[in-house]
Amino acid sequence: MSTNDCQLLCLPIEIFGYICSFLPAASLCQLEETSRAVQESLEEARAWRGKARQSNYSFVRAMLEYVRVNEFKDASVFKVIVGTKMIVEELASIVQKDFSRWNFSSEKSLKRNGLLFKSCQVMFENFEDYAEKMKIYQKLRLAQVEAWSVESWKKKLDHKHLMIGVFEGAVVDVNKAVKILTDEGKARLFTSDNPVIMGAYISLFLKANNCLSSSIKSWVGENDDEVEIFNHGDSDSDHTDIDTDDDFFDF
């Protein structure tokens, strides 16, 4: 494709870069593959650098800072960061999907899923407690994913070894680096379609954050009788605030 064939290349490079900033990453890839001239213009416009900066994920920001400190400027580095942003988005969507299976607007609708309802009876004091704790779970799990962490999203995480492995030099094998991050991301994200297994994980997650209590459970039974289930936990009181200890997420 010649310059005359691509009218975008006739624009000032600043305008060209501005237009490209609105393209999805996949479309930017397709545009880049059309010709060498387009690829050179994208590099001159720093289109991939700009696309990489369009993210508020804490791990992506950490990657940008690592690249800045090491003065990496090649487009391949920023393509990896854009790929990482897409991976985090995918992992976050999986967390949202898991949460949707446990998200019920009323106790009546929750009861229709018998096995899941029984798990909730053991884990939570009542429906209101269930609704509150699941909101906490969703918020913390998403923060954990966005920080690329299995520990605390609130800590200053040290991803140095991972960064060194991904950014081996100023020029990066994009496909190799994205595959490493994809495999690691999926390996660290626990999920299960089995409500018993997933319930156990949610319980451990909330317990690690002191969000579960050991008090008497009070649920309305099928015949509007009160159901009492005692949960033998380690906590002596109900804690609904988000934990700020250093062991946060560490289990």
N, C-alpha and C positions, 0 to 999 in steps of 0.2 A: 504494500500500500504506500503510495507516494504522499507527499505533503498535500498535494492538490486533491487527493482522494479523501483525506481526512480534514474537514473544515475546522475541526477543533484546533489543529496545529497552526492555523493561521491567526489564532488569538494570541494576545500577549500572555506570556507564561504565567503571570499572576492570575489572570482570568481563567486560564486553562486549569490551573491548580485548584482554584475556588470551585469551579464546576465539578471537578473530580471528587472534591471533598464530600459531595452529596451522594456519591455512588456507593452502593453496598460493596463490601470487600470482594464478593464473587464477581460482580460486574467490573470492578477495577482490574481484576485478574484477566478477565476476558478482553478488556480494552488493551491491556498491556501486551497481550499475545497477538494483536493485529499486525504490528509491524515494529521494526527496530526503531524507527523514528518516534513512534508513540512511546515506546519504552524509555527512550532517552529523554523525551519531554516530561514523562512522569517522574523520572529521577531528578530532572532539573527543577521541577515544581515541588519536589519533596512530598509527593502525594501520599506515599506510604507512611512517612513520618507523621503527616497530618492525620491520617486515618488511625494510626496507633494511639495518638493522643486523645481520640474521641472515646474515652472510657474513664469511668470512675471506680472501677474495680481496684482494690488496694494492691493486689498482686501485679496487675498490669502497670500500675503507677510505680511499683518497686522495680519492675523490669525497665521502665523508661529511665528511672534514676540510675540504675546500674549501667545502662547504655550511655547515659550522659556523662557519668563519672569516667568511664573508660573511653569516651570520645569515639564511639562507634558511629559511623555515618552511612554505611552501606545500606541500600534499600532492603537487602535480604534480612538484616537485623530487625527492621521495622515490620517486615512481612511476618516474621515469627511472632512478634508482639501482637499483631492483628489476629493471627491464628490462635494465639493464647486467649485473647478476648472472646473469640468465638467458642473455644473449648469451655471457658468459664460460663458463658451463656448457656451452653448445652447442659453442663452439670447443674446449673441453677434451675433449669427447666425440669430436670429429673427430680430434684428436691421438691419443686412445686407440684409435680405429678404425684409424688409420694404423699405429700401433704393433702392433696385433694381427695385421696382415698380415705383419709382420716378426718375430713372436714364435714361436719354435719351441723345443720342449722337448728336442730331441736333434738331433744332426747328421744322423741318418738321415731324420728328418722334414723337415729343411731341404732335403736333397738332392732330395726329391720335387718341389720347385719349382725346376726347373733354372736358369731365368734369374736368379731371386733368389739362388740358391746361388752362381752364378758372380760376381754382384755382391759378395756377402759374401766370397768368396775373395780378391777384389782389395782390399777395404776392411780386412779383419781378419786377424790372424795365424792364428787357428784358431777352433774353435767356442767355446771358453771365452772367448776375447777378444771374439768377436761378442756373446755373452750379456752380458758385463760392460759393453761399450760401449753396447749398446742400452738397458740399464737407465739408464745415464748420460744418453743421448739423451732418453729418456722423461721423466726427472726434470727436466731443464733445459728441455725444450720446454714442459712443463706450467707450470713456474715463469714462463717467458717469457709465456705466454698469460695467466696470472693477473695478471701485472704490466702487461698491455697494452703490451708492449714489443717492439721489434725489436732492442734492444741488451741491456743487462745487467739482469736482474731484481734483482741485488744492489745496484745503484746507487740513489740517491735520484732517481727519475725526475721530470722536469718535464713535467707534463701541463697546464700553465697555459693554453696556447692552445686545447687541446681542451676544457678545462673552460669557458673563456669562450664558445666556440662552442656548446656544449651548453646551458649555463646562462646564457642571454642576459639574464635578469632574475630577479626573485624568483618570478615565475610562468612556467612553461615549457610550450611546446607538446609534450606527451608523445610523440605519434605522430611528430612531426618529429625530435625529439631521439633517440628510439630508432632511427629509420631511419638517421640519420647514424652512430650507433654501430654498427649492424648492418652497414652497407655498409663502414665502415672496418675493422671486425673481420674480415670475410671477405676483404677486399683484402689484409690483412697476413698472413693465414694461408696459407702455401704447402702444397699437397697435390697428390698425383697418384696415379692408379691404375697408372701405368706404373712397374714396378719399377726400370727403368734411370734414369728421371728422378728418382724418389723416392730411389733409392740415391745419386745424385749430390748431391742436397740434403742427405741425412743425412751423407754424407762431408764436404761443405763445413762443415756445422754442427759436426761433431766435430773437424774440423781447426782451425776457429776457436777451439776450446777446448783445443787441444793434446792431443786424445784419440786421435789416430791415429799409428801408428808407420810407419817405413820399413824395418823389419827383414824378414828372409826369412819368407814365409808357409808355414805347415805345416798342411795339411789332409789328412785321410785320403781317398784316392781311392775310386772306385767298387769297385775290386778290393782295397781295404785297402792299396794302395800310397800312399806319401806323395807329395802334390802340392806342388811348390815354385813359388810365384809371387812375383816381386819387385815390390814396390810402390815406385815412384820418388816419394817424398814429400820434403818440405822439412825434416822433423824428423829429428834424429840419434839420438833415443832414444824409448823407449816411455813415454808420459805417461798415466797412468790417473787422476790426481787432477783434480778440477774446477778449471779455471783461475780465478784471481781478479784477472786483469789488467783494466784499464779497457777493453780492446778486446773483452771478452767479448761474444759474440753479434754483434759489429759486423763484418759481411762483406757 
